[in-house]
Amino acid sequence: MVFTKHQEPETQERSLRKELCSCAHKTTPLISNIMTTQTVLVAGATGYLGNFLVAEYMKRGWVVVALARDPQRAPAASKILEAEATKPEELENIMNGVDLVVSALGITRQRDGLTYRDVDYQGNMNLLNEAVRAGVKNFAYFHVLHGDQMRSVAMVDAKQAFVDELLKADIESTVICPSGFFSDMKDFLDMAQEGRV
């Protein structure tokens, strides 16, 4: 499912329009075949989905900035930025000249004491705040299917809290709600067995 929020001129009231289902709003294709010098910043670039996003944008001719805590794990990109999204001071001015931010940022196997609220919510809020400050045109976020109905799950609640803020923000946005990534299923089973989800 994909939801897109369109920005209306300041003189008109902003409205939300559902395109494919009830999860996200979009204004422009998430990945375009148009050969331009558009720049995309991919947050969560070292993760399963982030690796694929970076590769696909590179293949389509975009200038790709991969945001990573550990640049050694980052996929091949036009530029690799070392920063932690949970530390807003590390994000200052990194989005100047960026046209699109795509965030696949979230906890799956993180073991450094950060919570879902720290990363899935606040880390993404820090990215969003910097994107708005820098005048980025579009912000795309990978959420979960029916997240609004699963707020009792800590991970989903943190993601949904971010989506709630994203849809209110003064930026065009796309929220992608896949049913899951099969590579993650074992991780979720392990987390459930440990009582983490």
N, C-alpha and C positions, 0 to 999 in steps of 0.2 A: 504494500500500500504506500502511496505517496500523497502528501498534502503540500500544497503550495500557498503561500501568502503573497499577494501582489501589493506593492506599494502604490497608493493612489496619490495624485498631486496633492500638495498641502492644502489646496482650497477645497478639496472634496473629502468626504468622510472615508476612512480606510475600511475596506470590507474583506472578509475572508471568503474564499471560493473553494469548494471541494471539487477535485478533478476526478480522481479514480476511486476514492473511498473516503473513509472518515478519519484519516490519520495525518495527512500533511498537506502542505500548500506549496506550489512551485510557480515560478515565473519564466525560467529559461531551462533548457535541457541541462541535466546534471552533468552530462558529458556530451559535448558538441563535436560534430565533424567539421565545423567551420575552422579553417586554417587561419588563425590570427595569432597575435602575440599576447594572448590573454595569459594571466598568471593565476595559478591556483595554489593555495596553501593547504596541505593535507595534514591534519592533526591526527595523531594515532598512526603515523606512517609505518611504525615498526610492527604493528599488529597484523593479524591475518587479513582483514579487509583492507587496511591501509596499504599493505604491499600491493594488492591488486589495483587499488585506486591510483597509486603513484604510477605503476606500469602502464595503465590504460591512458591516463592523461599524457604521459610521455609519448606513447605511441601515436596519440592524436595531435601532437605538436604543441601542446601547452608548455609554458614555462612552469615547472613544478617545484615548489618549495616544500620539502619534507620536514615536518617538525618532529623532533625526536629527543627523548631524554638521553638516549645512548646513540650517538651518531654512528658508532661501529655497526649497529644493527639495522640502520636505515637502508632502504632499497636505493638503487641508482635513481638520482633525481637531478634536476638542473641545479638545485642548491639544497644543502642539508643544514638546517638550523638546530642547534642544540639548545633546548629550553624545556623547562617544566611548566606545563599549563597551570599547575596549582600555585605557581609563584608569579603573580601578575607583573612584578617588576622585570621578570625575564622576557615578557611578551611586549614590552614597550617598543613601539616603532617597528616591529617586525612585519607588519602588514601594509606598510606604505607601498602603494603601487600594486597591491593584490586586488584582483577582480572577484574572486570567489574563494571562500573558505569552506572546506569539506571536513567535518569532524567525525572521525570514527573513534574518538577518544573515549575510553572507558576501562574499567577494571575487569579483567578476567582472571589473570594469574598473579596479580601484583602482590608482593609479600613485604612491602616496606612500611606497613602500618597505616597507610592511607585508607580512608573509607570510600564507599560509593558516593557519599555526599561530598567528600573532598575532591574526587576526580570527575565522576559522571555529572555532578551538578556544578560545583564551584570551578573546577578546571575549565569546563565548557563555558561558564559564565564569564570567566576571565578572557577566554578567546572571543566571545561575543562582544564584550565591552571594548576590547581593543579593535575588533573589526568595525564596530560602529564609529569609534573615535577616528580610525584611519579612513573612513569613507568607503569601505569595501561594499560592493554592490549587492552581493548575494552570500548567504550563509546556508549551507546544507548540513544536516545532522542525521546520523543513523541512530534510530531509536529501536523499539521493539513493537511487534504487532500487539494491538489492544493494550498498550501501556497504561492508558487512562483507566482501565478496568482492573489493573493489578497493582494498585498502590500499596497493598499489604506486603509486597516483596520489596525489600530495602533497595536493591539494585534498580528495579523498575521505578520505584518512587523517586529516586534521585534523578533518573533520566527524564521522567515525566515532569518533575519540577522544572528542569531546564527547558523542556519543550514549552511549558506554560509561559516562561519568560521570553523565549525566542519568538513566539507568536505575537507577543506584545511589543517587541523591540522595533525600533525604527530602521529596519533593514528587510529587504526581500529575503524570504526564507523558504527552504524545502526541508521537509521532514520525511525521511524514508523509514518505513516500518516493515522490515522483512520478518518472516515467520521464524527465522533463525539461520545460523550458519552451521552447517553440519560438522565443521571442524570443532565447533564449540560444544557439541552435545555431550561429549565425555567430560569436558570441564564442568558443565552444569551439573551433571550427575555427581561428580566428585564433590562439588561445592554443596549440593543438596545433602549428600551423605554426611558431610562435615557440619551441617547446620548453618552454612554461610548464606544460603538463599532460601 
